[in-house]
Amino acid sequence: MWKLIPVLKQYRPDLNLFMIDAPPTGLLLITNLNPGSKKLGDEYFSIVQEWRDIELASYGLDKLFSDAQLIPTSSIERREDMSRYFWIS
C-alpha cells in the first residue's frame, strides 16, 4: 500500500496527499480530486511494471515521508483543527 503515495505523486501531481498518523496503520487523505482524470487507468500496466519490484527499504522511508504532508492526529482533534487542512461543510 505504501507505493500508492509515490505513484500518485508521480502520475497525479495535481493531487494533495496528507498522511495522518492514525494507528494502527495510518491514513492517507487525498484532496483536489478530478473524477474526469484517466491518467492512472491509462498508465496502469506501466505503473505496475515500474513499481512491481521496488521495496520500501530501497525506496527509503525518509523519501516516502517527504512525498506527502504528515499530519499528527493530535493536531486535528477538533473540527476547527481539521478545517485548516480540509474543506468541511
For each residue, the residues with C-beta under 8 A, 3 or more apart:
1: 4 25
2: 5 56 64
3: 6 7 51 54
4: 1 7 8 28
5: 2 8 9 17 19 28 64 67 68
6: 3 9 10 51 59 63 64 67
7: 3 4 10 11 40 47 51
8: 4 5 11 12 15 17 30
9: 5 6 12 13 17 67 68
10: 6 7 13
11: 7 8 39 40 43 47
12: 8 9 15 37 39 40
13: 9 10
14: 32 34 37
15: 8 12 30 31 32 33
16: 30 31 32 69
17: 5 8 9 28 29 30 67 68 69
18: 28 29 30 31 68 69 70 71 85
19: 5 26 27 28 65 68 69 70 71
20: 26 27 28 29 71 72 73 76
21: 26 70 71 72 73
22: 25 26 27 73
23: 26
24:
25: 1 22
26: 19 20 21 22 23
27: 19 20 22
28: 4 5 17 18 19 20 68
29: 17 18 20 85 86
30: 8 15 16 17 18 33
31: 15 16 18 86
32: 14 15 16
33: 15 30
34: 14 37
35:
36:
37: 12 14 34 40
38: 41 42
39: 11 12 42 43
40: 7 11 12 37 43 44 47
41: 38 44
42: 38 39
43: 11 39 40 46 47
44: 40 41 47 48
45: 48 49
46: 43 49 50
47: 7 11 40 43 44 50 51
48: 44 45 51 52
49: 45 46 52
50: 46 47 54
51: 3 6 7 47 48 54
52: 48 49
53:
54: 3 50 51 58 59
55: 58 59
56: 2 59 60 61 64
57: 60
58: 54 55
59: 6 54 55 56 63 64
60: 56 57 63 64
61: 56 64 65
62: 65 66
63: 6 59 60 66 67
64: 2 5 6 56 59 60 61 67
65: 19 61 62 68 70
66: 62 63
67: 5 6 9 17 63 64
68: 5 9 17 18 19 28 65
69: 16 17 18 19
70: 18 19 21 65
71: 18 19 20 21 75 76 85
72: 20 21 75 76
73: 20 21 22 76 77
74: 77
75: 71 72 81
76: 20 71 72 73 81 82 84 85
77: 73 74 81
78: 81 82
79: 82 83 88
80: 83 84
81: 75 76 77 78 84
82: 76 78 79 85 86 88
83: 79 80 86 87 88
84: 76 80 81
85: 18 29 71 76 82
86: 29 31 82 83
87: 83
88: 79 82 83
89:
